[in-house]
Structure formats: C-alpha cells, structure tokens
Amino acid sequence: MASPGRLVVLPGEVGPTYMVGSIYCHLLLIIPLLISHFNICLCIDDNNNETITSDYSECSPPCLNGVCHHGQCFCKSGFTGLYCQDDIDECALAPCLNNGTCHDGTNDFTCTCLPGWQGKHCEIEINPCDPNPCVNNGTCSSQHSNFTCSCPPGFTGFLCQDEIDECASSPCLNNGTCHDQLNGFTCHCLPGWKGELCEIESNPCDSNPCSNGGSCSPNHHSNFTCSCPPGFTGFTCEVNINECSPNPCQNNGTCNDLINGFECACENGFTGKLCEKETCNLELCNGVCIENECFCRQGFKGHNCKEDIDECAANPCKNGGACENLIADFKCFCKMGFEGPRCEINKDDCVNQPCKNGGTCVDGVADYSCSCPLGFTGKNCETDIDDCAQNPCLNGGTCIDKVADYHCTCPTGFIGFNCGNVTDECLPNPCLNGGSCVDLHNDFFCHCAPGWEGKTCYADVDECLSNPCQNNGTCNNLPNNYSCSCARGYTGKDCEIDINECDSSPCLNEGYCEDGIDDFTCQCQEGYSGPTCSELYDACASSPCLNGGNCTTERPSHLYTCECPEGFEGGSCEKFMMLQNPLDPVFISVVSLICVLVVLLLILTLLFVRSVKKARATRGTYSPSTQEMFGNSSSEILKPPPEERLI
C-alpha cells in the first residue's frame, strides 16, 4: 500500500480530488489508448517519494467520517462537508424547550431540563401532585416543580403526616386531665371543678354542711372546712367537746361537762376552779393567808409556799455562764470573753481592727476571725492568693494573676475564660443573605441561600446570564430571580407572548384585523377606509364630475352620480350634447348668410394675393420668403414683403 503523501497531477483527464491532512490526491484517467478504464493515483509523501497505484484507496482515506465511492464522499449520519469533516450541530435549531440546555452529540443531542420539566425536548411539565403526596386527605397545590399541602383540621406537617396534639398547650385548668382527640380534646376535671376547661369551681358550701352554727369555707381541694363554735368539734361540728375528759378536777373533785366548759364540785378542805387549792392554815402556810388562800412570798412556791424557787432552773446565765441560786435571786459566773449580769455581753475582740486588705472582722468568743475579700487569705487577710497556682488556663493558654482573679491569654483557635472553647468562626454569623454557617477550625463555610454565592454569600447570582428574556426583552437581575422588560408588542415572564393587538377589536364597521408586531392592519369593507375603517368612503372626494357637474354619493353602494349642467352628459358629464330643440328660422338664415360672406371674403383674398405676386416678378428666378410660404394668417400675408432675392 502506498504511503500517505500528496498527489501530483499526471497528464490526462483529471478525476476527483481528495484531501486528507496535508495529502492531495488527484485521480487521473490516462489516455484510453494506453491504459483503458484504469484510475491512476500518484501519491507523493513529504519526502518526495512517489508511488503510483491504480487503486486510489491505497492512498490515505480521504473521507474522514464517510465512505468514498466513485470519487465522492458519502457521509455518516451527523457529519457533513466535502470530506465529511464537520460534525453537524444538532443544537443549532434550539430543540430544547422551556430554557433547557442543549448538549450536542454525534447525530444526536441531549437536553438538560430545568426543574419541573422532562422529556426529550423538555416539553413535558412535571406535576409534583401526581400522585398526591399529601396524606390524611391533604390537598396538593402545584407550584412549578414544587408543591404545598393544605392539611385538613387536626393535621399538620409538610405532607400533613402529623396529627396535631391539642393537649400540647395544656388547655385543662386546675389539674384537669386532657385527652387528645382528632381536631379536638376533652378535659376530665378533679372533684370540685367543672366546665369545658375545668375552669369553674363548684361550691361545696351551698348545702350548709356545718352543724351547730359552724361556718363553712370552701378550700382548694374542692372540699370544705367547718369553723366550729366553741364547745364543738368534728368535720361538720357535730361533736360536743367533753371538757371533763380527761378529768380536770383535782383532789377528787367531781367534773360536770357544760357547753364549752365544765364545773368542779370540790371535797371538803379544797377550793378553786379545779379544786387545786387547800383551805388556808396559818400554821402551815409559809406565806400570807388571804381569803382562805395561802399567798407565797417572793422566792417560794408550792403547797403552803414551802418550796424555794430555783431561779437557776431557767438558765438565766448566757454563753455557758455558771448560775448560783439565791433566795429570790441568782448570780452568774461568766466564761472568758463574756461579761454582764447574765454573761450576755461578748467582749469585742475586733476593737483593734486586726483584719488587713479590706477584710471584715467577725467577733468571736475571746477571739475573732477575718472574712477576707476575694484574692486574700490568712488569719488577718495578709496573704495574696495566687489564682494561677492551679494552672486554670487550658490548651496552652497563658495565665496572668490578678487580685481575686486571673486572665488567660488564649492561643489562636481557642476562646473562653479558661481557653476551653474552640473558636466558633460562625459567631457572629458571617454568612449574609440568609446563608447558614458551618464552623471549621480557624475557618468557616457558608451554605448560601438560593440566588446567592461567594465566601460570605455576598454576591447575587445573575439569573440573566442565561438570557431568559426572548424577543429582544431586557433582563433585570433580582435576588434569586429576574424580571424581563419586554419590547413593545410582547409580554409574559420571558417576553415569549406576542401581544395580539386585534384582541381589542380595533377595526370598525366589520373590518378584518391582521395582527402584527406591536401593530395591526385593518382590511376594510367596501365603502370604508382609514387605519381602523372608521372613515366613510366619499366617492365625490376626487371631484369626478366634469364641466361643473354636481356630485352626489349614493348609499349604501358608495358610488357617485353626476348631475350635469345643460349641454353635457355622460357618467362624469364629459360629453358635449348637441341641442335637439328646433332653432328660430331667422337665426338659421343669419348664420347661413354670415357663413357665405366669410367664404367669399376668403376667395377674394386668395385672388388678390396671386395678383400681387405676379406684379412683383422681375428678371431671374423669384424665391418667396419663408414668411410668404408659411404665413398662416391674412395679417402676415399683407405685411410688406421682404426685399426681392434674385438668383
């Protein structure tokens, strides 16, 4: 097989020419007498090496994407060009509808459809509501490629999948129990409450349950309480209190129960309400007998006042002081640090202000203590506490001691009082225009809302880059949207709709309207004209009646008629009409006479002219002047002749 190269033309008939890369190949038909019916191909490569072959297919194939037959390339589907070298762009005719993006292939194309569309040409609109995604009898509403569910009462959620818990807001009052139902609830109330929400308190005192004059009061437990009068008890004051139980009467006295009281019947030798007193005997009373009763002197008590009162029994000495009993008196012996008659006074050990650095002195018993401010310690608050001693700063933070405090200098990436928190680069939120922030280590990433882009979602995505506005409409970029300012005559979201100016029926008088771009044309019925066929055609406007004729437009034919003056006729009064009425005989005679005289005058004039010409003749040949030859009026003929010309 010959190597690829260029073809040199040999003498003879030149056949078809092929080109592959830098190779040119001429098929030559050698003179039939030498080589009959052979195609000769001379291939020359880049090194000028020549190869002659009768089979041109042994040269490099000339047809790139086709078959060579009889010197012509037959291309495969999807290719064109002399050598089938061009891939046909199937996207050139914009087959993708509804703003779909076309991708050219080999003898084919594919469409990338916008959301909400499908099909080979993006011609099929997807109905997100078929089948109905909404549950629990929710109603689906389509919104391009999205949908929303309108839920029936009692349900919520994107798909109406959640039953609303009407008890979530705790509608039942006063500890009532709520039972959720579909699109409602019921309340089970505690005793003493009623109403749909247990909001009405029932009054248990309406039935006067308290006996013996007791006073009824409702309480918070839906019950009641009886306040009983003296001498009665029980839940409803139904019990008379027995004041004789246990027996209050002493010294074998007999008790008699009364309402809210009792009486004691005392035996001989005793008296008093409780029979507690003996009848006074001066020999036995270590006091004074007054009205049969022994009254004790100060410091004594008991039967007949013989018992010395122990004034130390009440522990009158405070703060651990020792008490000594005396007759009608006592004496206290105080511990160290206390003083006063009852050892009630604590000696002030803080009088010398021993606490330093703002410490507060608290007096003790023969001692004191200092309540130190933050940052100091010691008996007298003399020592500054090292707040950095416990290394409170985390993650390599540097601690700086302060008074009752410390400060941590945190390394990059950490924050917090103790450097214990990783820096949240999302605080405050750096993402603009509704973007959501994702915290990274020493960095952040923004998930931008639709229609925004950039590191912090600061850039508005230009929806006009895809040129959505058709028919020379102007695109206006908006946040996550665009709007089209349409050229005159177009409307629609993308200016895709040609406004039909004929919708308003502008053509009057049954004229036919033809829509145009931002315009219309009216084809008027006969007899009407104007842009909207509003003008009645006036056939007389062009003054068709001649010779002073009067024009009249006829209705409804819109033709005209001419009323001609006397002596004229025709559709436009264009014809002169001969008078047909008989003329006066005298007039005819006069006219005839005048005509005869005119004819005679003309004859005499001609005779006179001929005689004058003869009289003026001289020797030689006479040549009349132009005036004499062509004069066409008698006045010109009678003018003095020019000088005679002799030849």
Buried (B, 14 or more C-beta within 10 A) or exposed (E): EBBBBBBBEBEBEEBBBBBBEEBBBBBBBBEEEEBEEEBBBBBBBEEEEEBEBEEBEBBBBBBBBBEBEEEEBEBBEBBBBBBBBBBBEBBEEEBBBBBBEBEBEEEEBBBEBBEBBBBBBBBBBBEBBEEBBBBBEBEBEBEEBEBBBEBEEBBBBEBBBEBBEBBEEEBBBBEBEBEBEEEEBBBEBEEBBBBEBBBEBEEBBEEEBBBBEBEBEBEEEBEBBBEBBEBBBBBBBBBBBEBBEEEBBBBEBEBEBEEEEBBBEBEEEBBBBBBBBBEBEEEBBBBEBEEEBBEBEEBBBEEBBBEBBEBBEEEBBBBEBEBEBEEEEBBBEBBEBBBBBBBBBBBEBBEEEBBBBEBEBEBEBEEBBBEBBEBBBBBBBBBBBEBBEEEBBBBEBEBEBEEEEBBBEBEEEBBBBBBBEBBEBBEEEBBBBBBEBEBEEEEBBBEBBEBBBBBBBBBBBEBBEEEBBBBEBEBEBEBEEBBBEBBEBBBBBBBBBBBEBBEEEBBBBEBEBEBEEEEBBBEBBEBBBBEBBBEEBEBBEEEBBBBEBEBEBEEEEBEBBBEBEEEBBBBBBBEEEEEEEEEEEEEEEEEEEEEEEEEEEEEEEEEEEEEEEEEEEEEEEEEBEEEBEEBEEEEEBEEEBEEEEEE
